[in-house]
Amino acid sequence: MTSEDAWVGEAQPYLAPRGKGEADAWTAEAAARGRKGTQRLLVVEEVDPPAAVRSFLRTSAGESVVVRRRLILLDGEPVELADSYYPAHIAAGTPLAETGKISGGAVTLLAELGYSPADCPLEDVAAATATAQQCQALGLSTGTAVLVLTRFTTSTNGEPMEVSVMTMTRHLQYRQKKEAS
């Protein structure tokens, strides 16, 4: 994807549970732009998370979390790798910990489990050089720069519930709303 393909993104649709039969947020966002957004689940596994994920999810050293790793496609072309991490006490025994598509997306399932996302996730954006594995998955040349967006989401009661690390090949713009003071 090139900068000419950029569109203004908003986190809110990705935090809103979907209604019965509604497409996940990525599919809906791409369709609204006349494109086809899909994703391929690569693996679901319990892992020892990266330090930033462990810290946010408040897990102890040696305590595993569940990660769902996905390849995000736009019109059949890879544009993003998305790894979503969940505390084991939330994911265990649910479709989050199983291999398979989750109807309406993870945020819909989390809401059904009593974990509705708070309105204001923390998002961290950084540039990085794609790793060899990322280059292979995203069809990039060695040395290509990527955008890494990490979204830290708590539930409405303040409990850490999800960390999503998205490695992107696309240009991204954000629209933010001014809140009354």
N, CA and C atoms as a LAMMPS dump frame, in Angstrom:
ITEM: TIMESTEP
0
ITEM: NUMBER OF ATOMS
543
ITEM: BOX BOUNDS ff ff ff
-5.0000000000000000e+02 5.0000000000000000e+02
-5.0000000000000000e+02 5.0000000000000000e+02
-5.0000000000000000e+02 5.0000000000000000e+02
ITEM: ATOMS id mol type element x y z
1 1 1 N 0.849 -1.169 0
2 1 2 C 0 0 0
3 1 3 C 0.895 1.233 0
4 2 1 N 0.559 2.228 -0.739
5 2 2 C 1.347 3.453 -0.826
6 2 3 C 0.662 4.564 -0.062
7 3 1 N 1.36 5.691 0.081
8 3 2 C 0.759 6.818 0.8
9 3 3 C -0.484 7.335 0.082
10 4 1 N -0.576 7.094 -1.224
11 4 2 C -1.782 7.506 -1.949
12 4 3 C -3.01 6.708 -1.5
13 5 1 N -2.756 5.544 -0.876
14 5 2 C -3.846 4.706 -0.397
15 5 3 C -4.245 5.03 1.047
16 6 1 N -3.652 6.055 1.631
17 6 2 C -3.909 6.375 3.034
18 6 3 C -5.362 6.773 3.243
19 7 1 N -5.867 6.424 4.403
20 7 2 C -7.173 6.919 4.79
21 7 3 C -7.124 7.271 6.257
22 8 1 N -8.056 8.086 6.685
23 8 2 C -8.084 8.507 8.072
24 8 3 C -8.633 7.365 8.901
25 9 1 N -7.881 6.977 9.918
26 9 2 C -8.287 5.877 10.775
27 9 3 C -8.782 6.372 12.119
28 10 1 N -9.64 5.601 12.71
29 10 2 C -10.146 5.895 14.042
30 10 3 C -10.165 4.593 14.828
31 11 1 N -9.743 4.644 16.073
32 11 2 C -9.704 3.442 16.913
33 11 3 C -11.103 3.004 17.344
34 12 1 N -12.033 3.954 17.469
35 12 2 C -13.348 3.66 18.027
36 12 3 C -14.054 2.457 17.406
37 13 1 N -14.104 2.309 16.076
38 13 2 C -14.797 1.143 15.528
39 13 3 C -14.184 -0.194 15.969
40 14 1 N -12.9 -0.167 16.291
41 14 2 C -12.218 -1.393 16.711
42 14 3 C -12.448 -1.698 18.187
43 15 1 N -13.069 -0.768 18.888
44 15 2 C -13.384 -0.96 20.308
45 15 3 C -14.863 -1.21 20.539
46 16 1 N -15.652 -1.125 19.484
47 16 2 C -17.102 -1.266 19.611
48 16 3 C -17.533 -2.691 19.264
49 17 1 N -18.223 -3.358 20.197
50 17 2 C -18.756 -4.681 19.874
51 17 3 C -19.675 -4.599 18.657
52 18 1 N -19.672 -5.627 17.844
53 18 2 C -20.478 -5.677 16.628
54 18 3 C -21.818 -6.326 16.946
55 19 1 N -22.837 -5.946 16.186
56 19 2 C -24.149 -6.559 16.319
57 19 3 C -24.166 -7.929 15.656
58 20 1 N -25.149 -8.712 15.984
59 20 2 C -25.262 -10.058 15.418
60 20 3 C -25.265 -9.985 13.885
61 21 1 N -24.383 -10.74 13.265
62 21 2 C -24.298 -10.8 11.816
63 21 3 C -23.47 -9.69 11.192
64 22 1 N -23.011 -8.714 11.99
65 22 2 C -22.18 -7.636 11.448
66 22 3 C -20.753 -8.13 11.23
67 23 1 N -20.119 -7.588 10.213
68 23 2 C -18.728 -7.924 9.924
69 23 3 C -17.819 -7.318 10.996
70 24 1 N -16.616 -7.881 11.123
71 24 2 C -15.642 -7.307 12.044
72 24 3 C -15.259 -5.909 11.548
73 25 1 N -14.595 -5.126 12.4
74 25 2 C -14.302 -3.723 12.102
75 25 3 C -13.43 -3.553 10.861
76 26 1 N -12.418 -4.398 10.669
77 26 2 C -11.536 -4.258 9.51
78 26 3 C -12.301 -4.52 8.214
79 27 1 N -13.096 -5.567 8.184
80 27 2 C -13.875 -5.888 6.995
81 27 3 C -14.823 -4.739 6.662
82 28 1 N -15.477 -4.195 7.685
83 28 2 C -16.425 -3.098 7.485
84 28 3 C -15.711 -1.821 7.027
85 29 1 N -14.555 -1.514 7.632
86 29 2 C -13.832 -0.301 7.26
87 29 3 C -13.367 -0.36 5.807
88 30 1 N -12.8 -1.495 5.415
89 30 2 C -12.343 -1.638 4.023
90 30 3 C -13.526 -1.568 3.061
91 31 1 N -14.629 -2.227 3.379
92 31 2 C -15.804 -2.227 2.506
93 31 3 C -16.359 -0.815 2.325
94 32 1 N -16.309 -0.002 3.372
95 32 2 C -16.799 1.376 3.285
96 32 3 C -15.972 2.197 2.299
97 33 1 N -14.783 1.717 1.991
98 33 2 C -13.905 2.397 1.028
99 33 3 C -13.854 1.663 -0.308
100 34 1 N -14.795 0.734 -0.5
101 34 2 C -14.858 -0.007 -1.749
102 34 3 C -13.758 -1.034 -1.909
103 35 1 N -13.206 -1.483 -0.794
104 35 2 C -12.098 -2.442 -0.811
105 35 3 C -12.529 -3.707 -0.078
106 36 1 N -11.7 -4.727 -0.143
107 36 2 C -11.995 -5.978 0.553
108 36 3 C -10.935 -6.227 1.625
109 37 1 N -11.365 -6.148 2.879
110 37 2 C -10.478 -6.399 4.009
111 37 3 C -10.751 -7.771 4.591
112 38 1 N -9.709 -8.569 4.675
113 38 2 C -9.828 -9.904 5.27
114 38 3 C -8.648 -10.116 6.206
115 39 1 N -8.68 -11.216 6.91
116 39 2 C -7.561 -11.579 7.759
117 39 3 C -7.418 -13.087 7.805
118 40 1 N -6.186 -13.509 7.998
119 40 2 C -5.877 -14.933 8.094
120 40 3 C -5.265 -15.179 9.472
121 41 1 N -5.889 -16.063 10.234
122 41 2 C -5.365 -16.425 11.547
123 41 3 C -4.145 -17.31 11.347
124 42 1 N -3.006 -16.871 11.865
125 42 2 C -1.767 -17.627 11.696
126 42 3 C -1.564 -18.643 12.812
127 43 1 N -1.797 -18.211 14.056
128 43 2 C -1.609 -19.108 15.194
129 43 3 C -2.283 -18.521 16.429
130 44 1 N -2.735 -19.4 17.294
131 44 2 C -3.221 -19.029 18.62
132 44 3 C -2.412 -19.876 19.589
133 45 1 N -1.751 -19.202 20.537
134 45 2 C -0.902 -19.962 21.454
135 45 3 C -0.705 -19.201 22.755
136 46 1 N -0.27 -19.952 23.771
137 46 2 C 0.119 -19.331 25.03
138 46 3 C 1.599 -19.026 24.933
139 47 1 N 1.977 -17.808 25.311
140 47 2 C 3.366 -17.372 25.201
141 47 3 C 3.783 -16.592 26.443
142 48 1 N 5.093 -16.467 26.592
143 48 2 C 5.67 -15.543 27.55
144 48 3 C 5.707 -14.217 26.796
145 49 1 N 4.932 -13.22 27.2
146 49 2 C 4.788 -12.003 26.386
147 49 3 C 5.998 -11.075 26.464
148 50 1 N 6.103 -10.174 25.489
149 50 2 C 7.125 -9.133 25.557
150 50 3 C 6.927 -8.3 26.837
151 51 1 N 7.985 -7.643 27.282
152 51 2 C 7.962 -6.9 28.551
153 51 3 C 6.842 -5.863 28.621
154 52 1 N 6.628 -5.095 27.56
155 52 2 C 5.585 -4.057 27.588
156 52 3 C 4.197 -4.674 27.745
157 53 1 N 3.982 -5.817 27.111
158 53 2 C 2.695 -6.513 27.225
159 53 3 C 2.526 -7.044 28.646
160 54 1 N 3.575 -7.681 29.167
161 54 2 C 3.531 -8.227 30.53
162 54 3 C 3.226 -7.126 31.541
163 55 1 N 3.892 -5.997 31.403
164 55 2 C 3.7 -4.894 32.337
165 55 3 C 2.262 -4.38 32.295
166 56 1 N 1.742 -4.131 31.087
167 56 2 C 0.384 -3.601 30.966
168 56 3 C -0.654 -4.593 31.471
169 57 1 N -0.507 -5.873 31.109
170 57 2 C -1.492 -6.879 31.515
171 57 3 C -1.322 -7.307 32.971
172 58 1 N -0.26 -6.807 33.601
173 58 2 C 0.017 -7.097 35.02
174 58 3 C 0.182 -8.591 35.275
175 59 1 N 0.927 -9.249 34.39
176 59 2 C 1.194 -10.672 34.583
177 59 3 C 2.561 -10.842 35.235
178 60 1 N 2.707 -11.91 35.984
179 60 2 C 3.961 -12.206 36.673
180 60 3 C 4.955 -12.838 35.721
181 61 1 N 6.232 -12.761 36.092
182 61 2 C 7.278 -13.428 35.313
183 61 3 C 6.939 -14.913 35.234
184 62 1 N 7.022 -15.457 34.036
185 62 2 C 6.711 -16.874 33.832
186 62 3 C 5.233 -17.16 33.605
187 63 1 N 4.374 -16.168 33.776
188 63 2 C 2.936 -16.349 33.558
189 63 3 C 2.628 -16.127 32.079
190 64 1 N 2.013 -17.114 31.472
191 64 2 C 1.701 -17.041 30.04
192 64 3 C 0.457 -16.203 29.782
193 65 1 N 0.394 -15.685 28.57
194 65 2 C -0.806 -15.014 28.07
195 65 3 C -1.161 -15.673 26.743
196 66 1 N -2.379 -15.452 26.286
197 66 2 C -2.816 -15.989 25
198 66 3 C -2.582 -14.931 23.932
199 67 1 N -1.987 -15.354 22.812
200 67 2 C -1.8 -14.441 21.687
201 67 3 C -2.487 -15.016 20.462
202 68 1 N -3.17 -14.157 19.732
203 68 2 C -3.786 -14.496 18.447
204 68 3 C -3.006 -13.71 17.396
205 69 1 N -2.27 -14.416 16.53
206 69 2 C -1.457 -13.773 15.495
207 69 3 C -2.196 -13.877 14.166
208 70 1 N -2.365 -12.703 13.498
209 70 2 C -3.129 -12.659 12.256
210 70 3 C -2.365 -11.902 11.184
211 71 1 N -2.601 -12.287 9.934
212 71 2 C -2.116 -11.568 8.767
213 71 3 C -3.319 -10.81 8.225
214 72 1 N -3.205 -9.492 8.125
215 72 2 C -4.296 -8.64 7.662
216 72 3 C -4.079 -8.365 6.176
217 73 1 N -5.14 -8.555 5.402
218 73 2 C -5.054 -8.397 3.944
219 73 3 C -6.012 -7.308 3.462
220 74 1 N -5.583 -6.585 2.441
221 74 2 C -6.431 -5.605 1.78
222 74 3 C -6.437 -5.965 0.305
223 75 1 N -7.61 -6.287 -0.212
224 75 2 C -7.744 -6.731 -1.601
225 75 3 C -6.805 -7.9 -1.895
226 76 1 N -6.666 -8.788 -0.907
227 76 2 C -5.85 -9.997 -1.069
228 76 3 C -4.368 -9.816 -0.847
229 77 1 N -3.916 -8.584 -0.612
230 77 2 C -2.495 -8.308 -0.407
231 77 3 C -2.209 -8.063 1.074
232 78 1 N -1.12 -8.632 1.608
233 78 2 C -0.805 -8.411 3.024
234 78 3 C -0.42 -6.965 3.301
235 79 1 N -1.017 -6.382 4.346
236 79 2 C -0.723 -5.001 4.716
237 79 3 C -0.356 -4.856 6.192
238 80 1 N -0.55 -5.927 6.965
239 80 2 C -0.337 -5.788 8.407
240 80 3 C -0.206 -7.154 9.054
241 81 1 N 0.621 -7.202 10.084
242 81 2 C 0.653 -8.34 11.002
243 81 3 C 0.058 -7.836 12.312
244 82 1 N -0.873 -8.555 12.881
245 82 2 C -1.539 -8.127 14.114
246 82 3 C -1.458 -9.235 15.15
247 83 1 N -0.829 -8.928 16.263
248 83 2 C -0.734 -9.86 17.386
249 83 3 C -1.533 -9.281 18.535
250 84 1 N -2.568 -9.989 18.975
251 84 2 C -3.396 -9.525 20.086
252 84 3 C -3.185 -10.448 21.271
253 85 1 N -2.814 -9.853 22.407
254 85 2 C -2.49 -10.584 23.63
255 85 3 C -3.605 -10.398 24.65
256 86 1 N -3.958 -11.497 25.351
257 86 2 C -5.021 -11.476 26.351
258 86 3 C -4.544 -12.196 27.611
259 87 1 N -4.904 -11.691 28.795
260 87 2 C -4.562 -12.409 30.02
261 87 3 C -5.194 -13.804 29.983
262 88 1 N -4.476 -14.794 30.449
263 88 2 C -4.977 -16.171 30.424
264 88 3 C -6.283 -16.306 31.209
265 89 1 N -6.435 -15.573 32.311
266 89 2 C -7.665 -15.712 33.103
267 89 3 C -8.896 -15.209 32.345
268 90 1 N -8.705 -14.365 31.35
269 90 2 C -9.816 -13.911 30.518
270 90 3 C -10.027 -14.86 29.339
271 91 1 N -8.928 -15.272 28.689
272 91 2 C -9.02 -16.039 27.444
273 91 3 C -9.271 -17.536 27.634
274 92 1 N -8.813 -18.097 28.736
275 92 2 C -8.907 -19.548 28.942
276 92 3 C -10.352 -20.045 28.819
277 93 1 N -10.517 -21.115 28.044
278 93 2 C -11.825 -21.732 27.883
279 93 3 C -12.775 -20.969 26.985
280 94 1 N -12.266 -19.963 26.265
281 94 2 C -13.099 -19.175 25.358
282 94 3 C -12.543 -19.295 23.94
283 95 1 N -13.295 -18.839 22.949
284 95 2 C -12.773 -18.837 21.576
285 95 3 C -11.492 -18.013 21.397
286 96 1 N -11.186 -17.111 22.332
287 96 2 C -9.927 -16.362 22.248
288 96 3 C -8.723 -17.302 22.277
289 97 1 N -8.862 -18.41 22.98
290 97 2 C -7.758 -19.361 23.145
291 97 3 C -7.829 -20.505 22.138
292 98 1 N -8.77 -20.433 21.213
293 98 2 C -8.948 -21.497 20.222
294 98 3 C -8.602 -20.996 18.826
295 99 1 N -8.199 -21.922 17.976
296 99 2 C -7.934 -21.585 16.585
297 99 3 C -9.268 -21.505 15.86
298 100 1 N -9.552 -20.366 15.305
299 100 2 C -10.8 -20.171 14.573
300 100 3 C -11.228 -18.729 14.615
301 101 1 N -12.014 -18.351 13.632
302 101 2 C -12.532 -16.987 13.539
303 101 3 C -13.533 -16.753 14.664
304 102 1 N -13.533 -15.533 15.184
305 102 2 C -14.475 -15.153 16.231
306 102 3 C -15.522 -14.246 15.589
307 103 1 N -16.755 -14.669 15.608
308 103 2 C -17.839 -13.908 14.99
309 103 3 C -17.916 -12.507 15.596
310 104 1 N -17.813 -11.485 14.735
311 104 2 C -17.865 -10.104 15.194
312 104 3 C -16.548 -9.593 15.741
313 105 1 N -15.547 -10.452 15.835
314 105 2 C -14.235 -10.056 16.333
315 105 3 C -14.089 -10.238 17.833
316 106 1 N -12.849 -10.149 18.28
317 106 2 C -12.528 -10.377 19.693
318 106 3 C -13.233 -9.382 20.61
319 107 1 N -13.352 -8.118 20.194
320 107 2 C -13.966 -7.115 21.061
321 107 3 C -15.431 -7.468 21.357
322 108 1 N -16.11 -8.078 20.404
323 108 2 C -17.492 -8.506 20.614
324 108 3 C -17.547 -9.625 21.645
325 109 1 N -16.654 -10.602 21.501
326 109 2 C -16.603 -11.703 22.468
327 109 3 C -16.225 -11.18 23.854
328 110 1 N -15.233 -10.304 23.918
329 110 2 C -14.831 -9.762 25.217
330 110 3 C -15.999 -9.061 25.907
331 111 1 N -16.784 -8.294 25.158
332 111 2 C -17.954 -7.62 25.735
333 111 3 C -18.958 -8.646 26.259
334 112 1 N -19.157 -9.736 25.507
335 112 2 C -20.068 -10.796 25.952
336 112 3 C -19.566 -11.449 27.238
337 113 1 N -18.244 -11.45 27.427
338 113 2 C -17.64 -12.039 28.632
339 113 3 C -17.604 -11.054 29.807
340 114 1 N -18.113 -9.825 29.574
341 114 2 C -18.139 -8.831 30.634
342 114 3 C -16.964 -7.868 30.628
343 115 1 N -16.219 -7.852 29.543
344 115 2 C -15.061 -6.96 29.416
345 115 3 C -15.298 -5.972 28.279
346 116 1 N -16.114 -4.972 28.534
347 116 2 C -16.347 -3.933 27.534
348 116 3 C -15.168 -2.977 27.569
349 117 1 N -14.633 -2.626 26.391
350 117 2 C -13.465 -1.753 26.379
351 117 3 C -13.798 -0.321 26.788
352 118 1 N -12.861 0.288 27.527
353 118 2 C -12.983 1.7 27.875
354 118 3 C -12.865 2.517 26.593
355 119 1 N -13.358 3.733 26.63
356 119 2 C -13.383 4.589 25.439
357 119 3 C -12.024 5.099 24.995
358 120 1 N -11.039 5.107 25.865
359 120 2 C -9.762 5.76 25.548
360 120 3 C -8.579 4.796 25.679
361 121 1 N -8.317 3.981 24.668
362 121 2 C -7.131 3.132 24.76
363 121 3 C -5.875 3.988 24.609
364 122 1 N -4.785 3.493 25.127
365 122 2 C -3.499 4.145 24.913
366 122 3 C -2.908 3.536 23.65
367 123 1 N -2.491 4.383 22.716
368 123 2 C -1.871 3.887 21.484
369 123 3 C -0.474 4.452 21.378
370 124 1 N 0.468 3.58 21.114
371 124 2 C 1.866 3.941 20.947
372 124 3 C 2.249 3.652 19.509
373 125 1 N 2.839 4.632 18.822
374 125 2 C 3.216 4.469 17.427
375 125 3 C 4.723 4.637 17.307
376 126 1 N 5.359 3.709 16.606
377 126 2 C 6.802 3.779 16.391
378 126 3 C 7.126 3.291 14.991
379 127 1 N 8.242 3.771 14.475
380 127 2 C 8.763 3.267 13.199
381 127 3 C 9.845 2.261 13.529
382 128 1 N 9.979 1.242 12.69
383 128 2 C 10.998 0.215 12.885
384 128 3 C 11.386 -0.338 11.523
385 129 1 N 12.488 -1.032 11.501
386 129 2 C 12.877 -1.76 10.3
387 129 3 C 12.264 -3.143 10.413
388 130 1 N 11.608 -3.601 9.375
389 130 2 C 10.95 -4.91 9.402
390 130 3 C 11.986 -6.014 9.618
391 131 1 N 11.615 -6.986 10.46
392 131 2 C 12.466 -8.15 10.664
393 131 3 C 12.385 -9.04 9.425
394 132 1 N 13.267 -10.007 9.34
395 132 2 C 13.243 -10.935 8.204
396 132 3 C 11.899 -11.656 8.137
397 133 1 N 11.372 -12.059 9.282
398 133 2 C 10.075 -12.749 9.333
399 133 3 C 8.953 -11.831 8.855
400 134 1 N 8.973 -10.573 9.279
401 134 2 C 7.957 -9.62 8.849
402 134 3 C 8.07 -9.342 7.352
403 135 1 N 9.296 -9.225 6.855
404 135 2 C 9.494 -9.011 5.414
405 135 3 C 8.888 -10.159 4.619
406 136 1 N 9.121 -11.375 5.075
407 136 2 C 8.587 -12.541 4.367
408 136 3 C 7.057 -12.545 4.39
409 137 1 N 6.467 -12.313 5.553
410 137 2 C 5.005 -12.364 5.69
411 137 3 C 4.313 -11.239 4.923
412 138 1 N 4.951 -10.071 4.883
413 138 2 C 4.324 -8.906 4.262
414 138 3 C 4.815 -8.644 2.844
415 139 1 N 5.717 -9.493 2.346
416 139 2 C 6.225 -9.324 0.98
417 139 3 C 7.07 -8.078 0.823
418 140 1 N 7.886 -7.774 1.818
419 140 2 C 8.71 -6.565 1.815
420 140 3 C 10.163 -6.892 1.494
421 141 1 N 10.873 -5.902 1.024
422 141 2 C 12.307 -6.022 0.801
423 141 3 C 13.041 -5.839 2.121
424 142 1 N 14.203 -6.455 2.24
425 142 2 C 15.035 -6.287 3.426
426 142 3 C 15.315 -4.802 3.643
427 143 1 N 15.218 -4.365 4.895
428 143 2 C 15.49 -2.972 5.225
429 143 3 C 14.293 -2.046 5.124
430 144 1 N 13.121 -2.569 4.788
431 144 2 C 11.917 -1.744 4.665
432 144 3 C 11.455 -1.257 6.037
433 145 1 N 11.062 0.002 6.088
434 145 2 C 10.513 0.568 7.318
435 145 3 C 9.047 0.164 7.458
436 146 1 N 8.634 -0.081 8.686
437 146 2 C 7.233 -0.393 8.982
438 146 3 C 6.777 0.495 10.133
439 147 1 N 5.489 0.631 10.257
440 147 2 C 4.872 1.353 11.348
441 147 3 C 4.378 0.317 12.353
442 148 1 N 4.711 0.511 13.615
443 148 2 C 4.258 -0.417 14.654
444 148 3 C 3.337 0.358 15.595
445 149 1 N 2.072 -0.025 15.58
446 149 2 C 1.059 0.593 16.433
447 149 3 C 0.712 -0.407 17.531
448 150 1 N 0.901 -0.009 18.77
449 150 2 C 0.549 -0.866 19.904
450 150 3 C -0.603 -0.209 20.641
451 151 1 N -1.7 -0.946 20.757
452 151 2 C -2.902 -0.433 21.426
453 151 3 C -3.081 -1.182 22.748
454 152 1 N -3.104 -0.423 23.832
455 152 2 C -3.29 -0.965 25.179
456 152 3 C -4.729 -0.659 25.594
457 153 1 N -5.528 -1.694 25.821
458 153 2 C -6.951 -1.502 26.101
459 153 3 C -7.327 -2.051 27.468
460 154 1 N -8.03 -1.231 28.236
461 154 2 C -8.579 -1.675 29.516
462 154 3 C -10.097 -1.794 29.375
463 155 1 N -10.691 -2.525 30.299
464 155 2 C -12.148 -2.621 30.322
465 155 3 C -12.704 -1.376 31.007
466 156 1 N -14.005 -1.205 30.945
467 156 2 C -14.629 -0.031 31.554
468 156 3 C -14.41 0.008 33.068
469 157 1 N -14.078 -1.137 33.678
470 157 2 C -13.788 -1.138 35.117
471 157 3 C -12.295 -0.979 35.395
472 158 1 N -11.505 -0.691 34.352
473 158 2 C -10.087 -0.42 34.528
474 158 3 C -9.169 -1.624 34.462
475 159 1 N -9.718 -2.802 34.182
476 159 2 C -8.884 -4.006 34.12
477 159 3 C -8.212 -4.13 32.743
478 160 1 N -6.889 -4.34 32.713
479 160 2 C -6.215 -4.545 31.43
480 160 3 C -6.773 -5.794 30.747
481 161 1 N -7.17 -5.671 29.473
482 161 2 C -7.821 -6.801 28.819
483 161 3 C -7.203 -7.188 27.483
484 162 1 N -6.475 -6.281 26.819
485 162 2 C -5.929 -6.62 25.51
486 162 3 C -4.777 -5.674 25.176
487 163 1 N -3.751 -6.246 24.56
488 163 2 C -2.695 -5.457 23.946
489 163 3 C -2.589 -5.957 22.512
490 164 1 N -2.733 -5.06 21.558
491 164 2 C -2.599 -5.422 20.148
492 164 3 C -1.376 -4.714 19.575
493 165 1 N -0.507 -5.508 18.955
494 165 2 C 0.691 -4.978 18.315
495 165 3 C 0.503 -5.177 16.817
496 166 1 N 0.394 -4.06 16.087
497 166 2 C 0.099 -4.099 14.66
498 166 3 C 1.283 -3.548 13.878
499 167 1 N 1.877 -4.398 13.057
500 167 2 C 3.007 -4.002 12.224
501 167 3 C 2.466 -3.756 10.829
502 168 1 N 2.553 -2.498 10.373
503 168 2 C 1.853 -2.073 9.16
504 168 3 C 2.798 -1.617 8.061
505 169 1 N 2.325 -1.808 6.845
506 169 2 C 3.044 -1.329 5.671
507 169 3 C 2.397 -0.074 5.107
508 170 1 N 1.298 0.342 5.679
509 170 2 C 0.54 1.443 5.087
510 170 3 C 0.753 2.764 5.818
511 171 1 N 0.431 3.822 5.117
512 171 2 C 0.422 5.173 5.661
513 171 3 C -0.832 5.289 6.514
514 172 1 N -0.722 5.939 7.656
515 172 2 C -1.855 6.025 8.56
516 172 3 C -2.039 7.46 9.026
517 173 1 N -3.271 7.929 9.009
518 173 2 C -3.627 9.224 9.562
519 173 3 C -4.698 8.987 10.608
520 174 1 N -4.698 9.811 11.641
521 174 2 C -5.697 9.671 12.694
522 174 3 C -6.504 10.933 12.842
523 175 1 N -7.769 10.753 13.153
524 175 2 C -8.655 11.863 13.479
525 175 3 C -8.922 11.748 14.977
526 176 1 N -8.776 12.877 15.684
527 176 2 C -9.027 12.881 17.1
528 176 3 C -10.113 13.907 17.414
529 177 1 N -10.873 13.61 18.45
530 177 2 C -11.945 14.515 18.852
531 177 3 C -11.491 15.333 20.048
532 178 1 N -11.843 16.594 20.039
533 178 2 C -11.572 17.465 21.183
534 178 3 C -12.636 17.201 22.223
535 179 1 N -12.186 16.991 23.455
536 179 2 C -13.126 16.779 24.536
537 179 3 C -13.309 18.071 25.323
538 180 1 N -14.489 18.269 25.846
539 180 2 C -14.752 19.453 26.666
540 180 3 C -13.9 19.385 27.929
541 181 1 N -13.435 20.539 28.374
542 181 2 C -12.601 20.56 29.588
543 181 3 C -13.384 20.968 30.795
